[in-house]
Amino acid sequence: MPGPLPDSYRRLAMFSSRLLPGTRLYDQGTVPDRFYVVLRGEVIFEVVSEQGDAEVVARADAGSFVGHVAAFTGRPTSASARVERESVVLGIPLLKLADAIREAPELGIQLIYAFAGQPAPAFLSGVEEEGEPQAVAAVDADRDDVVTIEGEIDSQLFFVDTITCPVSSTRFEFLRVRTRAVRPRERESDFHVRYDDVNPTWYGVVVCPGCAFAAYQDDFEPLDEEVRARLWEDREARAAFVEHALTGTRSLEDATTALDLAIRCYEVRGATDSRRAVLQHRRAWLEREAGNAQGDRMWLTRARDSYERAFEADKRLSEEAAARIAYLVGDLSDRLGDLQSAQQWLETATRVAPTASAGIARTARDRLQDVRDLIKRERAAS
């Protein structure tokens, strides 16, 4: 049920997005990792009928909370949520809820009233007697300084999101790939996926058009002042790698530039071996997609070494993460021709995995058998 919007919501602009009609917030039967607050516009809830048709069962307008029950309880959503007309929406991840409430304490009270299905009391309101809520006006005012994406956007493949750079404070639009547009064609043993049409891996890294700071979206968060200063000092060196804004549709070359910038930025931030390994591994994938076997091998070697250090030194790894890393060290060792190391690491993966992930255990056993067969053939031929 809609309720008044507190004036303090203007401090939640970091979570705001202007969404176009048709943008899907979540699908029916899923558990979202965030909840939404409609600041302006309308969101509709749809279920699929027995005949396969989408049926609108409810609507949410300004002041409404969306997806909060499923997000907090972990129960799958009973309907999908889709933007009906152009809307301004707050999307607040559960992991960021404490930060959001710290910025706008009324959010916590509004959540309680939302769960109760009641409008919040008038003393929380930031709504004028006439006109729009001040929170919406603040978001719109902020958007006057938003760096927008130039050129046409295929709305069937992408939707536009906004984010604020923690280095330059530039607020800008960037593209996100629609889930329904992802069509995997082939999955390789090191988890590299080849896609028909759009490749979501190319868009995983977000790049600021103001200072070329690059990171995954979840890492666009406030930085330690010393780290921020170092990244600011490095901005001109990063900008030299960028020929045009990387916020719109990307080519393979654009994706490579974005990932190179991310690798540079994460090193300045003091990347963990796990993060470093993931970046280097994805860099190898891009070389593979470009048909550069030498580049693929170079980055796989770096990734394998980083994965190995992460496995041996990172005590925070869960059992599942440790099993996955052990498997990848084994798989990459095989790809690099180090069969003995591959066998040892795949054996480690099978030992670690059973209590954590049956899927990775099965995959590791299959790859281990492949490596053992190859070792036998090489010994027989020698």
C-alpha positions as a Markdown table, in Angstrom:
| # | Residue | x | y | z |
|---|---|---|---|---|
| 1 | Met | 0.0 | 0.0 | 0.0 |
| 2 | Pro | 1.5 | 3.4 | -1.0 |
| 3 | Gly | 2.6 | 5.7 | 1.8 |
| 4 | Pro | 4.3 | 9.0 | 2.1 |
| 5 | Leu | 7.9 | 9.4 | 0.9 |
| 6 | Pro | 10.3 | 10.9 | 3.5 |
| 7 | Asp | 12.4 | 13.8 | 2.5 |
| 8 | Ser | 15.5 | 11.9 | 3.6 |
| 9 | Tyr | 15.1 | 9.6 | 0.6 |
| 10 | Arg | 17.0 | 12.2 | -1.4 |
| 11 | Arg | 20.1 | 10.8 | 0.3 |
| 12 | Leu | 19.5 | 7.4 | -1.3 |
| 13 | Ala | 20.2 | 8.6 | -4.8 |
| 14 | Met | 23.0 | 6.1 | -5.1 |
| 15 | Phe | 20.3 | 3.4 | -5.3 |
| 16 | Ser | 18.1 | 5.2 | -7.8 |
| 17 | Ser | 17.4 | 4.2 | -11.4 |
| 18 | Arg | 15.2 | 5.7 | -14.1 |
| 19 | Leu | 13.6 | 2.6 | -15.7 |
| 20 | Leu | 11.9 | 2.4 | -19.0 |
| 21 | Pro | 8.6 | 0.6 | -19.6 |
| 22 | Gly | 9.0 | -3.1 | -19.9 |
| 23 | Thr | 12.0 | -3.3 | -17.5 |
| 24 | Arg | 11.6 | -6.4 | -15.4 |
| 25 | Leu | 12.5 | -6.1 | -11.7 |
| 26 | Tyr | 12.2 | -9.8 | -11.1 |
| 27 | Asp | 10.5 | -12.9 | -12.4 |
| 28 | Gln | 7.8 | -15.1 | -10.9 |
| 29 | Gly | 9.2 | -17.8 | -8.7 |
| 30 | Thr | 12.5 | -16.2 | -7.9 |
| 31 | Val | 14.0 | -14.8 | -4.7 |
| 32 | Pro | 15.3 | -11.2 | -5.3 |
| 33 | Asp | 18.4 | -10.1 | -3.5 |
| 34 | Arg | 17.0 | -6.6 | -3.1 |
| 35 | Phe | 13.7 | -4.8 | -2.6 |
| 36 | Tyr | 12.4 | -1.7 | -4.5 |
| 37 | Val | 10.7 | 1.5 | -3.6 |
| 38 | Val | 8.7 | 3.3 | -6.4 |
| 39 | Leu | 9.5 | 7.0 | -6.3 |
| 40 | Arg | 7.6 | 7.8 | -9.5 |
| 41 | Gly | 5.8 | 5.8 | -12.1 |
| 42 | Glu | 4.1 | 2.4 | -11.9 |
| 43 | Val | 5.1 | -1.2 | -11.5 |
| 44 | Ile | 2.7 | -4.0 | -12.3 |
| 45 | Phe | 2.7 | -7.6 | -11.0 |
| 46 | Glu | 2.0 | -10.4 | -13.5 |
| 47 | Val | 1.3 | -14.1 | -13.2 |
| 48 | Val | 1.2 | -16.7 | -16.0 |
| 49 | Ser | -2.2 | -18.2 | -16.4 |
| 50 | Glu | -2.9 | -21.8 | -17.2 |
| 51 | Gln | -3.2 | -20.8 | -20.9 |
| 52 | Gly | 0.3 | -19.3 | -20.8 |
| 53 | Asp | -0.9 | -15.6 | -20.9 |
| 54 | Ala | 0.4 | -12.9 | -18.6 |
| 55 | Glu | -2.3 | -11.6 | -16.3 |
| 56 | Val | -1.9 | -8.4 | -14.3 |
| 57 | Val | -2.8 | -9.1 | -10.7 |
| 58 | Ala | -1.7 | -5.9 | -8.9 |
| 59 | Arg | -0.1 | -2.5 | -9.4 |
| 60 | Ala | 2.3 | -0.4 | -7.3 |
| 61 | Asp | 2.6 | 3.4 | -7.7 |
| 62 | Ala | 4.7 | 6.1 | -6.0 |
| 63 | Gly | 5.5 | 5.3 | -2.4 |
| 64 | Ser | 5.0 | 1.5 | -2.8 |
| 65 | Phe | 7.5 | -1.1 | -1.7 |
| 66 | Val | 8.1 | -3.9 | -4.1 |
| 67 | Gly | 9.6 | -7.4 | -3.6 |
| 68 | His | 10.3 | -6.8 | 0.1 |
| 69 | Val | 8.5 | -9.9 | 1.4 |
| 70 | Ala | 10.3 | -12.3 | -0.9 |
| 71 | Ala | 13.7 | -10.6 | -0.4 |
| 72 | Phe | 13.5 | -10.7 | 3.4 |
| 73 | Thr | 11.8 | -14.1 | 3.8 |
| 74 | Gly | 13.6 | -16.0 | 1.1 |
| 75 | Arg | 10.3 | -17.2 | -0.3 |
| 76 | Pro | 9.9 | -17.2 | -4.1 |
| 77 | Thr | 7.9 | -14.4 | -5.6 |
| 78 | Ser | 4.3 | -15.3 | -6.5 |
| 79 | Ala | 4.3 | -12.9 | -9.4 |
| 80 | Ser | 6.8 | -11.1 | -11.7 |
| 81 | Ala | 7.3 | -7.3 | -11.4 |
| 82 | Arg | 7.6 | -5.1 | -14.5 |
| 83 | Val | 7.7 | -1.4 | -15.0 |
| 84 | Glu | 4.5 | -0.3 | -16.7 |
| 85 | Arg | 5.5 | 3.3 | -17.5 |
| 86 | Glu | 8.8 | 5.3 | -17.1 |
| 87 | Ser | 9.6 | 5.1 | -13.4 |
| 88 | Val | 12.2 | 6.3 | -10.9 |
| 89 | Val | 12.9 | 3.4 | -8.5 |
| 90 | Leu | 15.1 | 2.7 | -5.6 |
| 91 | Gly | 16.7 | -0.7 | -5.7 |
| 92 | Ile | 18.2 | -1.5 | -2.3 |
| 93 | Pro | 20.3 | -4.7 | -2.0 |
| 94 | Leu | 19.8 | -6.5 | 1.4 |
| 95 | Leu | 23.5 | -6.3 | 1.9 |
| 96 | Lys | 23.3 | -2.5 | 1.7 |
| 97 | Leu | 20.2 | -2.1 | 3.9 |
| 98 | Ala | 22.1 | -1.0 | 7.0 |
| 99 | Asp | 23.9 | 1.7 | 4.9 |
| 100 | Ala | 20.5 | 2.8 | 3.4 |
| 101 | Ile | 18.8 | 3.1 | 6.8 |
| 102 | Arg | 21.8 | 5.0 | 8.2 |
| 103 | Glu | 21.3 | 7.5 | 5.4 |
| 104 | Ala | 17.5 | 7.6 | 5.7 |
| 105 | Pro | 16.4 | 6.2 | 9.1 |
| 106 | Glu | 12.7 | 6.5 | 8.1 |
| 107 | Leu | 13.3 | 3.7 | 5.6 |
| 108 | Gly | 13.3 | 1.2 | 8.5 |
| 109 | Ile | 10.0 | 2.5 | 9.8 |
| 110 | Gln | 8.5 | 2.5 | 6.3 |
| 111 | Leu | 9.5 | -1.1 | 5.9 |
| 112 | Ile | 7.6 | -2.1 | 9.0 |
| 113 | Tyr | 4.5 | -0.3 | 7.7 |
| 114 | Ala | 5.0 | -1.9 | 4.3 |
| 115 | Phe | 5.0 | -5.4 | 5.9 |
| 116 | Ala | 1.9 | -4.5 | 7.8 |
| 117 | Gly | 0.2 | -3.4 | 4.6 |
| 118 | Gln | -0.5 | 0.1 | 6.1 |
| 119 | Pro | 0.5 | 3.6 | 4.9 |
| 120 | Ala | 3.2 | 5.2 | 7.0 |
| 121 | Pro | 2.1 | 8.1 | 9.3 |
| 122 | Ala | 2.1 | 11.6 | 8.2 |
| 123 | Phe | 5.1 | 12.7 | 10.3 |
| 124 | Leu | 7.4 | 10.7 | 8.0 |
| 125 | Ser | 6.2 | 12.5 | 4.9 |
| 126 | Gly | 8.3 | 14.7 | 2.7 |
| 127 | Val | 5.4 | 15.2 | 0.3 |
| 128 | Glu | 4.3 | 18.7 | -0.4 |
| 129 | Glu | 0.6 | 19.5 | -0.4 |
| 130 | Glu | 0.8 | 19.7 | -4.2 |
| 131 | Gly | 3.3 | 18.4 | -6.7 |
| 132 | Glu | 5.8 | 15.5 | -6.4 |
| 133 | Pro | 7.6 | 14.2 | -3.4 |
| 134 | Gln | 10.8 | 16.0 | -2.7 |
| 135 | Ala | 12.7 | 12.7 | -2.9 |
| 136 | Val | 11.7 | 12.4 | -6.5 |
| 137 | Ala | 12.6 | 16.0 | -7.2 |
| 138 | Ala | 16.1 | 15.4 | -5.7 |
| 139 | Val | 16.6 | 12.4 | -7.9 |
| 140 | Asp | 15.6 | 14.4 | -10.9 |
| 141 | Ala | 17.8 | 17.3 | -9.9 |
| 142 | Asp | 20.7 | 14.8 | -9.6 |
| 143 | Arg | 20.0 | 13.5 | -13.1 |
| 144 | Asp | 20.7 | 16.9 | -14.6 |
| 145 | Asp | 24.3 | 16.0 | -14.1 |
| 146 | Val | 24.0 | 12.4 | -15.3 |
| 147 | Val | 26.3 | 11.5 | -18.2 |
| 148 | Thr | 24.0 | 9.8 | -20.6 |
| 149 | Ile | 24.7 | 7.0 | -23.1 |
| 150 | Glu | 25.0 | 8.3 | -26.7 |
| 151 | Gly | 23.5 | 6.4 | -29.6 |
| 152 | Glu | 20.7 | 3.9 | -30.0 |
| 153 | Ile | 20.1 | 1.1 | -27.4 |
| 154 | Asp | 18.5 | -2.2 | -28.3 |
| 155 | Ser | 15.9 | -2.5 | -25.5 |
| 156 | Gln | 15.5 | -6.2 | -26.2 |
| 157 | Leu | 19.0 | -6.9 | -25.1 |
| 158 | Phe | 19.8 | -4.1 | -22.6 |
| 159 | Phe | 18.4 | -1.8 | -20.1 |
| 160 | Val | 19.9 | 1.4 | -18.7 |
| 161 | Asp | 21.0 | 1.8 | -15.1 |
| 162 | Thr | 22.8 | 4.6 | -13.3 |
| 163 | Ile | 25.6 | 4.7 | -10.9 |
| 164 | Thr | 28.0 | 7.2 | -9.2 |
| 165 | Cys | 31.7 | 6.9 | -9.4 |
| 166 | Pro | 33.4 | 6.7 | -6.0 |
| 167 | Val | 36.5 | 8.3 | -7.4 |
| 168 | Ser | 35.3 | 11.3 | -9.5 |
| 169 | Ser | 31.7 | 11.4 | -8.2 |
| 170 | Thr | 30.5 | 11.4 | -11.8 |
| 171 | Arg | 27.0 | 10.0 | -12.1 |
| 172 | Phe | 26.5 | 8.2 | -15.3 |
| 173 | Glu | 24.3 | 5.7 | -17.2 |
| 174 | Phe | 25.6 | 2.3 | -18.2 |
| 175 | Leu | 24.1 | -0.7 | -19.9 |
| 176 | Arg | 23.1 | -3.9 | -18.2 |
| 177 | Val | 22.2 | -7.1 | -20.2 |
| 178 | Arg | 18.6 | -8.4 | -19.9 |
| 179 | Thr | 18.5 | -11.9 | -18.5 |
| 180 | Arg | 16.2 | -13.0 | -21.2 |
| 181 | Ala | 18.7 | -11.9 | -23.9 |
| 182 | Val | 21.4 | -14.3 | -22.6 |
| 183 | Arg | 21.5 | -17.4 | -24.9 |
| 184 | Pro | 24.5 | -19.7 | -24.0 |
| 185 | Arg | 25.7 | -21.8 | -26.9 |
| 186 | Glu | 28.6 | -23.7 | -25.4 |
| 187 | Arg | 30.2 | -24.1 | -22.0 |
| 188 | Glu | 33.9 | -25.0 | -21.7 |
| 189 | Ser | 35.6 | -26.9 | -19.0 |
| 190 | Asp | 37.0 | -23.7 | -17.3 |
| 191 | Phe | 33.5 | -22.3 | -17.2 |
| 192 | His | 34.0 | -20.0 | -20.3 |
| 193 | Val | 30.7 | -19.7 | -22.0 |
| 194 | Arg | 30.2 | -18.9 | -25.6 |
| 195 | Tyr | 26.9 | -17.1 | -26.4 |
| 196 | Asp | 24.6 | -16.4 | -29.3 |
| 197 | Asp | 24.0 | -12.7 | -29.7 |
| 198 | Val | 25.0 | -10.6 | -26.6 |
| 199 | Asn | 27.9 | -11.7 | -24.3 |
| 200 | Pro | 27.1 | -10.6 | -20.7 |
| 201 | Thr | 30.8 | -11.1 | -19.7 |
| 202 | Trp | 31.6 | -8.1 | -21.9 |
| 203 | Tyr | 29.4 | -5.9 | -19.8 |
| 204 | Gly | 30.4 | -7.1 | -16.3 |
| 205 | Val | 32.9 | -4.3 | -15.7 |
| 206 | Val | 31.5 | -0.7 | -15.3 |
| 207 | Val | 33.7 | 2.1 | -16.5 |
| 208 | Cys | 33.3 | 5.7 | -15.4 |
| 209 | Pro | 33.4 | 8.1 | -18.4 |
| 210 | Gly | 34.8 | 10.9 | -16.2 |
| 211 | Cys | 38.0 | 9.3 | -14.8 |
| 212 | Ala | 38.1 | 5.7 | -16.3 |
| 213 | Phe | 37.7 | 4.1 | -12.9 |
| 214 | Ala | 36.6 | 0.5 | -13.6 |
| 215 | Ala | 35.1 | -2.2 | -11.4 |
| 216 | Tyr | 32.3 | -4.6 | -11.1 |
| 217 | Gln | 29.0 | -2.8 | -10.2 |
| 218 | Asp | 29.0 | -4.1 | -6.6 |
| 219 | Asp | 32.4 | -2.6 | -6.0 |
| 220 | Phe | 31.2 | 1.0 | -6.9 |
| 221 | Glu | 31.1 | 1.8 | -3.2 |
| 222 | Pro | 32.8 | 4.5 | -1.0 |
| 223 | Leu | 36.5 | 4.1 | -1.0 |
| 224 | Asp | 39.1 | 4.7 | 1.7 |
| 225 | Glu | 40.4 | 8.2 | 1.2 |
| 226 | Glu | 44.0 | 7.1 | 0.6 |
| 227 | Val | 42.9 | 4.6 | -2.1 |
| 228 | Arg | 40.6 | 7.1 | -3.7 |
| 229 | Ala | 43.5 | 9.6 | -3.9 |
| 230 | Arg | 45.7 | 7.0 | -5.6 |
| 231 | Leu | 43.0 | 6.2 | -8.1 |
| 232 | Trp | 42.4 | 9.9 | -8.7 |
| 233 | Glu | 46.1 | 10.5 | -9.4 |
| 234 | Asp | 46.1 | 7.5 | -11.8 |
| 235 | Arg | 43.2 | 8.9 | -13.9 |
| 236 | Glu | 45.2 | 10.4 | -16.7 |
| 237 | Ala | 47.2 | 7.2 | -17.2 |
| 238 | Arg | 43.9 | 5.3 | -17.4 |
| 239 | Ala | 42.3 | 7.8 | -19.7 |
| 240 | Ala | 45.1 | 7.1 | -22.2 |
| 241 | Phe | 43.7 | 3.6 | -22.8 |
| 242 | Val | 40.1 | 4.9 | -23.6 |
| 243 | Glu | 39.3 | 6.1 | -27.0 |
| 244 | His | 35.6 | 6.5 | -26.4 |
| 245 | Ala | 33.1 | 6.1 | -23.5 |
| 246 | Leu | 32.6 | 2.5 | -22.5 |
| 247 | Thr | 29.1 | 2.9 | -21.1 |
| 248 | Gly | 27.2 | 1.9 | -24.2 |
| 249 | Thr | 27.2 | -1.1 | -26.6 |
| 250 | Arg | 30.6 | -2.8 | -26.5 |
| 251 | Ser | 32.8 | -4.6 | -29.0 |
| 252 | Leu | 35.3 | -7.3 | -28.0 |
| 253 | Glu | 38.0 | -4.6 | -28.1 |
| 254 | Asp | 35.9 | -2.4 | -25.8 |
| 255 | Ala | 35.4 | -5.3 | -23.4 |
| 256 | Thr | 39.1 | -6.0 | -23.3 |
| 257 | Thr | 39.8 | -2.3 | -22.6 |
| 258 | Ala | 37.3 | -2.3 | -19.8 |
| 259 | Leu | 38.8 | -5.4 | -18.2 |
| 260 | Asp | 42.3 | -4.0 | -18.5 |
| 261 | Leu | 41.2 | -0.9 | -16.7 |
| 262 | Ala | 39.5 | -3.0 | -14.0 |
| 263 | Ile | 42.7 | -5.0 | -13.5 |
| 264 | Arg | 44.7 | -1.8 | -13.0 |
| 265 | Cys | 42.1 | -0.3 | -10.6 |
| 266 | Tyr | 41.8 | -3.4 | -8.5 |
| 267 | Glu | 45.6 | -3.6 | -8.1 |
| 268 | Val | 45.6 | 0.0 | -6.8 |
| 269 | Arg | 42.9 | -1.0 | -4.4 |
| 270 | Gly | 44.9 | -4.0 | -3.2 |
| 271 | Ala | 43.1 | -6.8 | -4.9 |
| 272 | Thr | 43.0 | -10.2 | -3.2 |
| 273 | Asp | 44.4 | -13.2 | -5.0 |
| 274 | Ser | 40.9 | -14.5 | -5.6 |
| 275 | Arg | 39.8 | -11.2 | -7.2 |
| 276 | Arg | 43.0 | -11.0 | -9.2 |
| 277 | Ala | 42.5 | -14.6 | -10.4 |
| 278 | Val | 39.0 | -14.0 | -11.6 |
| 279 | Leu | 40.0 | -10.9 | -13.6 |
| 280 | Gln | 43.0 | -12.6 | -15.2 |
| 281 | His | 40.8 | -15.7 | -16.0 |
| 282 | Arg | 38.2 | -13.5 | -17.8 |
| 283 | Arg | 41.0 | -11.7 | -19.6 |
| 284 | Ala | 42.1 | -15.1 | -20.9 |
| 285 | Trp | 38.6 | -15.7 | -22.2 |
| 286 | Leu | 38.6 | -12.5 | -24.2 |
| 287 | Glu | 41.9 | -13.5 | -25.8 |
| 288 | Arg | 40.4 | -16.9 | -26.6 |
| 289 | Glu | 37.3 | -15.2 | -28.2 |
| 290 | Ala | 39.7 | -13.1 | -30.3 |
| 291 | Gly | 41.5 | -16.3 | -31.5 |
| 292 | Asn | 44.8 | -15.3 | -29.8 |
| 293 | Ala | 46.1 | -18.6 | -28.4 |
| 294 | Gln | 49.3 | -17.0 | -27.1 |
| 295 | Gly | 47.4 | -14.4 | -25.2 |
| 296 | Asp | 45.0 | -17.0 | -23.8 |
| 297 | Arg | 47.9 | -19.0 | -22.5 |
| 298 | Met | 49.6 | -16.0 | -20.9 |
| 299 | Trp | 46.6 | -14.9 | -19.0 |
| 300 | Leu | 45.7 | -18.5 | -18.0 |
| 301 | Thr | 49.1 | -18.9 | -16.5 |
| 302 | Arg | 48.7 | -15.8 | -14.4 |
| 303 | Ala | 45.2 | -16.8 | -13.4 |
| 304 | Arg | 46.3 | -20.3 | -12.4 |
| 305 | Asp | 49.1 | -18.9 | -10.2 |
| 306 | Ser | 46.7 | -16.4 | -8.6 |
| 307 | Tyr | 44.0 | -19.2 | -8.0 |
| 308 | Glu | 46.7 | -21.3 | -6.4 |
| 309 | Arg | 47.9 | -18.6 | -4.0 |
| 310 | Ala | 44.2 | -17.9 | -3.1 |
| 311 | Phe | 43.6 | -21.5 | -2.3 |
| 312 | Glu | 46.7 | -21.8 | -0.1 |
| 313 | Ala | 46.5 | -18.4 | 1.7 |
| 314 | Asp | 42.9 | -17.2 | 1.9 |
| 315 | Lys | 41.5 | -18.7 | 5.1 |
| 316 | Arg | 38.1 | -17.0 | 4.4 |
| 317 | Leu | 37.3 | -19.3 | 1.5 |
| 318 | Ser | 34.1 | -21.4 | 1.9 |
| 319 | Glu | 34.4 | -25.1 | 1.2 |
| 320 | Glu | 32.5 | -24.6 | -2.1 |
| 321 | Ala | 34.8 | -21.7 | -3.1 |
| 322 | Ala | 37.9 | -23.8 | -2.2 |
| 323 | Ala | 36.6 | -26.7 | -4.3 |
| 324 | Arg | 35.9 | -24.5 | -7.2 |
| 325 | Ile | 39.3 | -22.9 | -7.1 |
| 326 | Ala | 41.0 | -26.3 | -6.8 |
| 327 | Tyr | 39.1 | -27.5 | -9.8 |
| 328 | Leu | 40.1 | -24.4 | -11.8 |
| 329 | Val | 43.8 | -24.8 | -10.9 |
| 330 | Gly | 43.6 | -28.4 | -12.1 |
| 331 | Asp | 41.7 | -27.5 | -15.3 |
| 332 | Leu | 44.0 | -24.6 | -16.2 |
| 333 | Ser | 47.1 | -26.7 | -15.5 |
| 334 | Asp | 45.7 | -29.3 | -18.0 |
| 335 | Arg | 45.2 | -26.6 | -20.5 |
| 336 | Leu | 48.8 | -25.4 | -20.0 |
| 337 | Gly | 50.1 | -28.9 | -20.4 |
| 338 | Asp | 51.1 | -29.5 | -16.8 |
| 339 | Leu | 49.3 | -32.9 | -16.4 |
| 340 | Gln | 50.9 | -33.9 | -13.1 |
| 341 | Ser | 49.8 | -30.7 | -11.4 |
| 342 | Ala | 46.4 | -31.0 | -13.0 |
| 343 | Gln | 46.0 | -34.5 | -11.6 |
| 344 | Gln | 47.0 | -33.4 | -8.1 |
| 345 | Trp | 44.6 | -30.4 | -8.0 |
| 346 | Leu | 41.7 | -32.2 | -9.5 |
| 347 | Glu | 42.2 | -34.9 | -6.8 |
| 348 | Thr | 42.1 | -32.1 | -4.2 |
| 349 | Ala | 38.9 | -30.8 | -5.7 |
| 350 | Thr | 37.2 | -34.2 | -5.4 |
| 351 | Arg | 38.3 | -34.4 | -1.8 |
| 352 | Val | 37.1 | -30.9 | -0.8 |
| 353 | Ala | 33.9 | -30.8 | -2.9 |
| 354 | Pro | 31.7 | -33.7 | -1.6 |
| 355 | Thr | 30.6 | -31.8 | 1.5 |
| 356 | Ala | 30.2 | -28.5 | -0.4 |
| 357 | Ser | 29.0 | -29.1 | -3.9 |
| 358 | Ala | 28.0 | -32.3 | -5.6 |
| 359 | Gly | 28.1 | -30.5 | -9.0 |
| 360 | Ile | 31.7 | -29.4 | -8.8 |
| 361 | Ala | 32.7 | -32.9 | -7.4 |
| 362 | Arg | 31.2 | -34.6 | -10.4 |
| 363 | Thr | 32.8 | -32.2 | -12.8 |
| 364 | Ala | 36.2 | -32.6 | -11.1 |
| 365 | Arg | 35.9 | -36.4 | -11.2 |
| 366 | Asp | 35.2 | -36.3 | -14.9 |
| 367 | Arg | 38.1 | -34.0 | -15.7 |
| 368 | Leu | 40.4 | -36.1 | -13.4 |
| 369 | Gln | 39.6 | -39.2 | -15.5 |
| 370 | Asp | 40.3 | -37.3 | -18.7 |
| 371 | Val | 43.7 | -36.2 | -17.3 |
| 372 | Arg | 44.6 | -39.7 | -16.0 |
| 373 | Asp | 43.7 | -41.2 | -19.4 |
| 374 | Leu | 45.9 | -38.6 | -21.1 |
| 375 | Ile | 48.8 | -39.4 | -18.7 |
| 376 | Lys | 48.5 | -43.1 | -19.5 |
| 377 | Arg | 48.6 | -42.5 | -23.2 |
| 378 | Glu | 51.7 | -40.3 | -22.9 |
| 379 | Arg | 53.4 | -42.9 | -20.8 |
| 380 | Ala | 52.5 | -45.7 | -23.3 |
| 381 | Ala | 53.8 | -43.6 | -26.2 |
| 382 | Ser | 57.2 | -42.9 | -24.5 |
